[in-house]
């Protein structure tokens, strides 16, 4: 009886194995292939450009000065150079915007230990359209220098005014107050310049410049 039951169990197991061998194995799709079809972008991409359109990048903000306008710092450098004053000598500097005869200007004032200075500089091109200063004569007497002739004085003055030549300058000698000096004037491009120059040092110690109407 036991032998018969064992034979029947063996037959059942054999049939089950044969049935399992008849099934085809399942093949899973490769995991590294990109998905196909429509897919959603991330939240950051959701504001992306619509298909067929390109993104427009706004131009950078222009923080520079208006074209053709010099800065207040440039204007100050111009007048210091024109007055032959080292930057370290100037103090109590005032640099304000204003207008003269309809011309936008920088109105610049400063002090030194040897004189006070007042300049007007056109914003558009840095041209000096007004000036007034006088150097202390005691300070002037302490300076070293080489004597200059009247002809050399005209060249010094012409070199102070852009576009001027020695032929534009009129110079004469004065000594009525006991101190020798060259005095003179220059007219150019609507400007009138008047000056006094020390013949011992070649230094201009009195200077005015006015824009004529």
C-alpha positions in Angstrom: 0.0 0.0 0.0 2.8 2.3 0.9 4.6 1.5 -2.3 1.6 2.4 -4.4 1.1 5.8 -2.7 4.8 6.6 -3.2 4.5 5.8 -6.9 1.5 8.1 -7.3 3.2 11.0 -5.5 6.2 10.6 -7.8 4.0 10.8 -10.8 2.3 14.0 -9.7 5.7 15.7 -9.1 6.9 14.7 -12.5 3.8 16.1 -14.2 4.2 19.4 -12.3 7.8 19.8 -13.4 6.9 19.1 -17.1 4.2 21.8 -16.9 6.6 24.4 -15.5 9.2 23.7 -18.2 6.6 24.6 -20.8 6.2 28.3 -19.7 8.3 31.1 -21.4 10.5 33.2 -19.1 9.6 36.9 -18.7 12.1 39.5 -20.1 12.1 42.8 -18.2 12.8 46.0 -20.1 16.3 47.5 -19.7 16.4 50.0 -16.9 18.9 52.4 -18.5 16.9 53.4 -21.6 15.2 56.8 -21.6 11.5 56.9 -21.4 9.5 57.7 -24.5 6.4 59.8 -25.1 5.3 62.9 -23.3 6.8 63.8 -19.9 6.6 66.7 -17.4 9.5 69.0 -16.6 10.4 70.0 -13.1 8.8 72.9 -11.3 11.8 75.2 -12.3 11.3 74.2 -15.9 7.6 74.8 -15.8 8.2 78.5 -16.6 10.4 77.5 -19.5 10.0 79.0 -23.0 7.1 77.6 -25.1 8.1 75.3 -27.9 9.4 77.2 -31.0 10.2 80.4 -29.1 13.5 81.7 -27.7 14.1 83.4 -24.4 14.6 87.2 -24.5 17.3 88.4 -22.1 16.7 92.0 -21.0 19.7 94.3 -21.5 21.9 95.2 -18.5 20.9 98.4 -16.8 23.0 101.4 -17.9 24.5 102.9 -14.8 27.1 105.1 -16.6 27.0 108.8 -17.0 25.0 110.4 -19.9 27.0 110.4 -23.1 29.3 113.4 -23.5 29.2 114.4 -19.8 32.3 114.4 -17.7 32.2 113.5 -14.0 32.6 115.9 -11.1 35.9 114.1 -10.3 37.2 114.7 -13.8 36.2 118.4 -13.6 38.1 118.8 -10.3 41.2 117.2 -11.8 41.0 119.6 -14.8 41.0 122.7 -12.6 43.7 121.5 -10.3 45.9 120.9 -13.3 45.0 124.2 -14.9 45.8 126.1 -11.6 49.0 124.1 -11.1 47.8 123.1 -7.7 48.8 119.6 -6.3 45.8 117.6 -5.2 47.1 117.3 -1.7 47.3 121.2 -1.4 43.5 121.6 -1.9 41.0 121.6 0.9 37.5 122.8 1.7 36.6 121.7 -1.8 33.1 122.5 -3.0 31.9 120.9 -6.3 28.4 121.7 -7.3 26.3 121.7 -10.4 25.0 124.9 -11.8 24.4 126.8 -15.1 26.1 129.8 -16.7 24.7 131.5 -19.8 22.6 128.3 -20.4 25.6 126.1 -20.1 25.5 123.3 -17.5 28.6 123.6 -15.4 30.4 122.3 -12.3 31.0 125.2 -10.0 34.2 124.3 -8.1 35.8 126.2 -5.2 38.7 125.2 -3.0 41.3 126.7 -0.7 45.1 126.3 -0.4 47.6 127.8 2.1 48.6 130.3 -0.6 45.2 131.3 -2.2 41.5 130.6 -2.9 40.3 129.3 -6.2 37.0 129.4 -8.1 36.4 127.6 -11.4 33.5 126.9 -13.7 33.8 123.8 -15.9 31.4 122.9 -18.7 29.9 119.5 -18.1 29.7 118.6 -21.8 33.4 118.7 -22.6 35.4 119.8 -19.5 36.1 123.3 -20.9 36.9 125.9 -18.3 34.4 128.7 -18.8 35.1 130.7 -15.7 38.0 131.1 -13.3 39.2 133.5 -10.6 42.2 133.1 -8.3 45.0 135.1 -6.8 48.1 133.6 -5.2 49.6 135.1 -2.0 52.7 137.2 -3.0 54.7 136.3 0.1 54.3 132.6 -0.7 55.3 133.5 -4.3 58.5 135.2 -3.1 59.6 132.1 -1.4 59.4 130.0 -4.5 62.5 129.1 -6.6 62.4 129.6 -10.3 64.1 131.0 -13.4 63.4 134.4 -14.8 61.3 134.6 -18.0 61.1 137.1 -20.8 57.9 138.7 -22.1 58.0 136.3 -25.1 58.3 133.3 -22.7 55.4 134.7 -20.7 53.1 134.7 -23.7 54.0 131.1 -24.3 53.2 130.2 -20.7 49.8 131.9 -20.9 49.0 130.3 -24.3 49.8 126.9 -22.9 47.2 127.4 -20.2 44.3 127.9 -22.6 43.4 125.0 -25.0 43.6 126.0 -28.6 45.5 129.3 -27.9 48.8 130.4 -29.4 51.3 133.0 -28.4 49.9 135.3 -31.1 46.6 135.4 -29.2 48.2 136.8 -26.1 48.9 140.5 -25.3 51.6 141.1 -22.6 53.1 144.2 -21.1 55.3 145.0 -18.1 54.1 146.7 -15.0 56.1 147.9 -11.9 54.0 150.8 -10.5 53.7 149.2 -7.1 57.4 148.4 -6.8 56.9 144.8 -7.9 57.8 143.9 -11.4 55.2 141.7 -13.2 53.9 140.9 -16.6 50.2 141.7 -17.1 48.1 140.9 -20.1 45.0 139.5 -21.7 43.8 136.9 -24.1 40.6 136.7 -26.2 39.6 133.3 -27.6 36.3 131.5 -28.5 34.1 133.9 -26.6 36.3 133.9 -23.5 38.3 136.8 -22.0 41.4 136.0 -19.9 43.3 138.4 -17.8 46.5 137.6 -15.9 49.5 138.7 -13.9 52.7 136.7 -14.1 55.8 136.8 -12.0 58.9 137.4 -14.2 61.2 135.9 -11.6 59.6 132.5 -11.5 57.3 132.4 -14.5 54.4 131.6 -12.2 50.9 133.0 -13.0 49.7 134.5 -9.6 46.5 136.3 -10.7 44.1 134.8 -13.2 40.6 135.5 -14.3 38.5 133.9 -17.1 35.0 135.1 -18.1 32.6 133.8 -20.7 31.5 136.9 -22.7 27.8 137.3 -23.7 
